[in-house]
Amino acid sequence: MNKADLIGGGALLAFGLALIFLVIPLGTVEGAFFGLSPTVFPTIIASGMVLSSVGLIVHALARLRAKGEQPPLPVTSWNMLMFGLSAAITLGGVIAIDLLGIEFGGPLLIGGLMIFLGERNPIRIVLTSVLPVLVVVLLVTHVFHSVLP
């Protein structure tokens, strides 16, 4: 999987750089509200993706130099099913955010993914899904004086 990690990291790096320098600047217009520019949050997210992809590339190169090429691990139909289910949960969460707003859709997305990943403690699920959204909403509305979808 080292070669696949290297190729995937390179593709994510190219995609992230294209987002930062082409897609986000060309696809946004100045907002009517007082606050941060509409390009700030997408650029921060894309920058995190670029940093993660650089880390993946460095890690894959280090493993390739240390061990040489490893035999590839086949992707089973179970892996594909789980990927599809996680993508469906994520898409459902994004649609919930669009319909209900970040205050209700955000915790649904986080909680749904936590349950999918195996968390069963309801207190931990509620706290982990509600508190970050609450912090983001308070930070954006009261500190940055901006609006959220």
CYANA upper distance limits for C-alpha pairs under 8 A (distance plus 0.5 A):
  1 MET  CA      5 ASP  CA      6.53
  1 MET  CA     70 GLN  CA      7.35
  1 MET  CA     71 PRO  CA      7.92
  1 MET  CA     72 PRO  CA      5.84
  1 MET  CA     73 LEU  CA      7.07
  2 ASN  CA      6 LEU  CA      6.66
  2 ASN  CA     60 ALA  CA      5.72
  2 ASN  CA     61 LEU  CA      8.12
  2 ASN  CA     63 ARG  CA      7.37
  2 ASN  CA     64 LEU  CA      6.86
  2 ASN  CA     69 GLU  CA      7.61
  2 ASN  CA     70 GLN  CA      7.56
  3 LYS  CA      7 ILE  CA      6.65
  3 LYS  CA     60 ALA  CA      7.77
  3 LYS  CA     64 LEU  CA      8.48
  3 LYS  CA     69 GLU  CA      8.23
  4 ALA  CA      8 GLY  CA      6.36
  5 ASP  CA      9 GLY  CA      6.30
  5 ASP  CA     56 LEU  CA      7.17
  5 ASP  CA     57 ILE  CA      7.39
  5 ASP  CA     60 ALA  CA      6.47
  6 LEU  CA     10 GLY  CA      6.65
  6 LEU  CA     56 LEU  CA      7.57
  6 LEU  CA     57 ILE  CA      5.68
  6 LEU  CA     60 ALA  CA      6.11
  6 LEU  CA     61 LEU  CA      7.63
  7 ILE  CA     11 ALA  CA      6.69
  8 GLY  CA     12 LEU  CA      6.60
  9 GLY  CA     13 LEU  CA      6.49
  9 GLY  CA     53 SER  CA      5.20
  9 GLY  CA     54 VAL  CA      7.22
  9 GLY  CA     56 LEU  CA      6.10
  9 GLY  CA     57 ILE  CA      5.79
 10 GLY  CA     14 ALA  CA      6.69
 10 GLY  CA     53 SER  CA      7.51
 10 GLY  CA     54 VAL  CA      8.42
 10 GLY  CA     57 ILE  CA      7.38
 11 ALA  CA     15 PHE  CA      6.60
 12 LEU  CA     16 GLY  CA      6.43
 12 LEU  CA     49 MET  CA      7.87
 12 LEU  CA     50 VAL  CA      7.50
 12 LEU  CA     53 SER  CA      6.36
 13 LEU  CA     17 LEU  CA      6.64
 13 LEU  CA     49 MET  CA      8.03
 13 LEU  CA     50 VAL  CA      5.71
 13 LEU  CA     53 SER  CA      5.95
 13 LEU  CA     54 VAL  CA      7.29
 14 ALA  CA     18 ALA  CA      6.59
 15 PHE  CA     19 LEU  CA      6.67
 16 GLY  CA     20 ILE  CA      6.73
 16 GLY  CA     46 ALA  CA      5.96
 16 GLY  CA     47 SER  CA      7.50
 16 GLY  CA     49 MET  CA      6.71
 16 GLY  CA     50 VAL  CA      5.81
 17 LEU  CA     21 PHE  CA      6.56
 17 LEU  CA     22 LEU  CA      8.47
 17 LEU  CA     46 ALA  CA      8.23
 17 LEU  CA     50 VAL  CA      7.40
 18 ALA  CA     22 LEU  CA      5.78
 18 ALA  CA     23 VAL  CA      6.87
 19 LEU  CA     23 VAL  CA      5.17
 19 LEU  CA     24 ILE  CA      6.11
 19 LEU  CA     43 THR  CA      8.30
 19 LEU  CA     46 ALA  CA      7.15
 20 ILE  CA     24 ILE  CA      6.32
 20 ILE  CA     25 PRO  CA      7.78
 20 ILE  CA     43 THR  CA      6.27
 20 ILE  CA     46 ALA  CA      6.85
 20 ILE  CA     47 SER  CA      7.85
 21 PHE  CA     25 PRO  CA      7.04
 22 LEU  CA     26 LEU  CA      6.46
 23 VAL  CA     27 GLY  CA      6.16
 24 ILE  CA     28 THR  CA      6.65
 24 ILE  CA     39 THR  CA      6.88
 24 ILE  CA     42 PRO  CA      7.56
 24 ILE  CA     43 THR  CA      7.65
 25 PRO  CA     39 THR  CA      7.35
 28 THR  CA     38 PRO  CA      7.20
 28 THR  CA     39 THR  CA      7.19
 29 VAL  CA     38 PRO  CA      7.74
 30 GLU  CA     37 SER  CA      7.10
 30 GLU  CA     38 PRO  CA      7.03
 31 GLY  CA     37 SER  CA      7.33
 31 GLY  CA     38 PRO  CA      6.88
 33 PHE  CA    146 SER  CA      7.49
 33 PHE  CA    147 VAL  CA      8.29
 34 PHE  CA    145 HIS  CA      7.50
 34 PHE  CA    146 SER  CA      6.95
 35 GLY  CA    144 PHE  CA      6.55
 35 GLY  CA    145 HIS  CA      6.26
 35 GLY  CA    146 SER  CA      5.49
 36 LEU  CA     40 VAL  CA      7.24
 36 LEU  CA    144 PHE  CA      7.66
 36 LEU  CA    146 SER  CA      7.48
 38 PRO  CA     42 PRO  CA      8.33
 39 THR  CA     43 THR  CA      6.46
 40 VAL  CA     44 ILE  CA      6.71
 41 PHE  CA     45 ILE  CA      6.77
 42 PRO  CA     46 ALA  CA      6.56
 43 THR  CA     47 SER  CA      6.43
 44 ILE  CA     48 GLY  CA      6.81
 45 ILE  CA     49 MET  CA      6.93
 46 ALA  CA     50 VAL  CA      6.72
 47 SER  CA     51 LEU  CA      6.68
 48 GLY  CA     52 SER  CA      6.61
 49 MET  CA     53 SER  CA      6.63
 50 VAL  CA     54 VAL  CA      6.71
 51 LEU  CA     55 GLY  CA      6.77
 52 SER  CA     56 LEU  CA      6.73
 53 SER  CA     57 ILE  CA      6.68
 54 VAL  CA     58 VAL  CA      6.68
 55 GLY  CA     59 HIS  CA      6.54
 56 LEU  CA     60 ALA  CA      6.55
 57 ILE  CA     61 LEU  CA      6.61
 58 VAL  CA     62 ALA  CA      6.63
 59 HIS  CA     63 ARG  CA      6.76
 60 ALA  CA     64 LEU  CA      6.60
 61 LEU  CA     65 ARG  CA      6.68
 62 ALA  CA     66 ALA  CA      6.62
 63 ARG  CA     67 LYS  CA      6.47
 63 ARG  CA     68 GLY  CA      7.81
 64 LEU  CA     68 GLY  CA      5.27
 64 LEU  CA     69 GLU  CA      6.51
 75 VAL  CA     79 ASN  CA      6.67
 75 VAL  CA     80 MET  CA      7.73
 76 THR  CA     80 MET  CA      7.05
 77 SER  CA     81 LEU  CA      6.59
 78 TRP  CA     82 MET  CA      6.68
 79 ASN  CA     83 PHE  CA      6.65
 80 MET  CA     84 GLY  CA      6.63
 81 LEU  CA     85 LEU  CA      6.65
 82 MET  CA     86 SER  CA      6.62
 83 PHE  CA     87 ALA  CA      6.60
 84 GLY  CA     88 ALA  CA      6.59
 85 LEU  CA     89 ILE  CA      6.71
 86 SER  CA     90 THR  CA      6.66
 86 SER  CA    113 LEU  CA      7.71
 86 SER  CA    116 PHE  CA      7.89
 87 ALA  CA     91 LEU  CA      6.56
 88 ALA  CA     92 GLY  CA      6.50
 89 ILE  CA     93 GLY  CA      6.65
 89 ILE  CA    109 LEU  CA      7.72
 89 ILE  CA    112 GLY  CA      7.21
 89 ILE  CA    113 LEU  CA      7.29
 90 THR  CA     94 VAL  CA      6.73
 90 THR  CA    109 LEU  CA      6.93
 90 THR  CA    113 LEU  CA      7.92
 91 LEU  CA     95 ILE  CA      6.67
 92 GLY  CA     96 ALA  CA      6.57
 92 GLY  CA    109 LEU  CA      7.97
 93 GLY  CA     97 ILE  CA      6.66
 93 GLY  CA    105 GLY  CA      6.56
 93 GLY  CA    106 GLY  CA      7.50
 93 GLY  CA    108 LEU  CA      6.71
 93 GLY  CA    109 LEU  CA      4.74
 93 GLY  CA    110 ILE  CA      8.46
 93 GLY  CA    112 GLY  CA      8.41
 94 VAL  CA     98 ASP  CA      6.75
 94 VAL  CA    105 GLY  CA      7.73
 94 VAL  CA    109 LEU  CA      7.70
 95 ILE  CA     99 LEU  CA      6.64
 95 ILE  CA    105 GLY  CA      8.36
 96 ALA  CA    100 LEU  CA      6.06
 96 ALA  CA    101 GLY  CA      7.68
 96 ALA  CA    104 PHE  CA      8.16
 96 ALA  CA    105 GLY  CA      5.15
 96 ALA  CA    106 GLY  CA      8.32
 96 ALA  CA    108 LEU  CA      8.05
 96 ALA  CA    109 LEU  CA      8.33
 97 ILE  CA    101 GLY  CA      5.10
 97 ILE  CA    102 ILE  CA      5.53
 97 ILE  CA    103 GLU  CA      8.34
 97 ILE  CA    104 PHE  CA      7.43
 97 ILE  CA    105 GLY  CA      4.48
 97 ILE  CA    106 GLY  CA      6.56
 97 ILE  CA    149 PRO  CA      8.33
 98 ASP  CA    102 ILE  CA      8.14
 98 ASP  CA    105 GLY  CA      8.05
 98 ASP  CA    149 PRO  CA      7.74
 99 LEU  CA    105 GLY  CA      8.30
100 LEU  CA    104 PHE  CA      6.40
100 LEU  CA    105 GLY  CA      6.27
101 GLY  CA    105 GLY  CA      6.27
101 GLY  CA    106 GLY  CA      8.24
101 GLY  CA    148 LEU  CA      8.48
101 GLY  CA    149 PRO  CA      6.19
102 ILE  CA    106 GLY  CA      5.47
102 ILE  CA    133 VAL  CA      7.93
102 ILE  CA    148 LEU  CA      7.66
102 ILE  CA    149 PRO  CA      6.82
103 GLU  CA    107 PRO  CA      7.71
103 GLU  CA    133 VAL  CA      7.16
103 GLU  CA    134 LEU  CA      7.89
103 GLU  CA    137 VAL  CA      7.97
104 PHE  CA    108 LEU  CA      7.05
105 GLY  CA    109 LEU  CA      6.67
106 GLY  CA    110 ILE  CA      6.78
106 GLY  CA    129 SER  CA      7.89
106 GLY  CA    130 VAL  CA      8.38
106 GLY  CA    133 VAL  CA      6.85
107 PRO  CA    111 GLY  CA      6.23
107 PRO  CA    126 VAL  CA      8.39
107 PRO  CA    129 SER  CA      5.02
107 PRO  CA    130 VAL  CA      5.83
107 PRO  CA    133 VAL  CA      7.30
108 LEU  CA    112 GLY  CA      6.30
108 LEU  CA    129 SER  CA      7.89
109 LEU  CA    113 LEU  CA      6.75
109 LEU  CA    129 SER  CA      8.48
110 ILE  CA    114 MET  CA      6.66
110 ILE  CA    128 THR  CA      8.22
110 ILE  CA    129 SER  CA      5.66
111 GLY  CA    115 ILE  CA      6.70
111 GLY  CA    125 ILE  CA      6.31
111 GLY  CA    126 VAL  CA      7.55
111 GLY  CA    128 THR  CA      8.20
111 GLY  CA    129 SER  CA      5.91
112 GLY  CA    116 PHE  CA      6.67
113 LEU  CA    117 LEU  CA      6.57
114 MET  CA    118 GLY  CA      6.92
114 MET  CA    119 GLU  CA      6.03
114 MET  CA    125 ILE  CA      7.28
115 ILE  CA    119 GLU  CA      5.56
115 ILE  CA    120 ARG  CA      7.03
115 ILE  CA    125 ILE  CA      8.26
119 GLU  CA    125 ILE  CA      7.68
120 ARG  CA    125 ILE  CA      8.07
121 ASN  CA    125 ILE  CA      6.75
122 PRO  CA    126 VAL  CA      6.57
123 ILE  CA    127 LEU  CA      6.58
124 ARG  CA    128 THR  CA      6.33
125 ILE  CA    129 SER  CA      6.47
126 VAL  CA    130 VAL  CA      6.37
127 LEU  CA    131 LEU  CA      6.14
128 THR  CA    132 PRO  CA      7.29
129 SER  CA    133 VAL  CA      7.48
130 VAL  CA    134 LEU  CA      6.61
131 LEU  CA    135 VAL  CA      6.62
132 PRO  CA    136 VAL  CA      6.65
133 VAL  CA    137 VAL  CA      6.56
134 LEU  CA    138 LEU  CA      6.59
135 VAL  CA    139 LEU  CA      6.42
136 VAL  CA    140 VAL  CA      6.47
137 VAL  CA    141 THR  CA      6.43
137 VAL  CA    148 LEU  CA      7.93
138 LEU  CA    142 HIS  CA      6.03
138 LEU  CA    143 VAL  CA      7.76
139 LEU  CA    143 VAL  CA      5.56
139 LEU  CA    144 PHE  CA      7.00
140 VAL  CA    144 PHE  CA      5.39
140 VAL  CA    145 HIS  CA      6.68
140 VAL  CA    146 SER  CA      6.13
140 VAL  CA    147 VAL  CA      7.34
140 VAL  CA    148 LEU  CA      7.92
141 THR  CA    145 HIS  CA      5.25
141 THR  CA    146 SER  CA      5.67
141 THR  CA    147 VAL  CA      6.50
141 THR  CA    148 LEU  CA      8.20
142 HIS  CA    146 SER  CA      8.26
